[in-house]
Amino acid sequence: MADVIEITSDTFQGLVLESEKPVIVDFWAPWCGPCRMIAPVIDEIARDREDIVVGKLNVDEAPNIAQQYGIQGIPFIGLFQGGQLVKNAVGAMPRAGIEQALGLS
């Protein structure tokens, strides 16, 4: 049972790009209503999946990373494997939609 980890510009390389496990990153911002709506879903996925690391990255605090991946709309949920962004889901959606978009279902 894992918690969602906070990811910052300083920890992105180590926690996401160098992770041995796949990593789901929820790119969000405090002012984003849809981001707050899906937060419990992200927490649920983190609790239920031992095989995946789940983290949140505040795009206001790490605009360079959001820009690096061309993220223009949030919530943007990215699946990183082997240091690469391999799949993503954009916008608020139910858990089944997120898992399907990321290939986790």
Sequence and secondary structure as in RCSB ss.txt:
>XXXX:A:sequence
MADVIEITSDTFQGLVLESEKPVIVDFWAPWCGPCRMIAPVIDEIARDREDIVVGKLNVDEAPNIAQQYGIQGIP
FIGLFQGGQLVKNAVGAMPRAGIEQALGLS
>XXXX:A:secstr
    EEE TTTHIIIIIT SS EEEEEE TT HHHHHHHHHHHHHHHH TTSEEEEEETTT HHHHHHTT  SSS
EEEEEETTEEEEEEES   HHHHHHHTT  
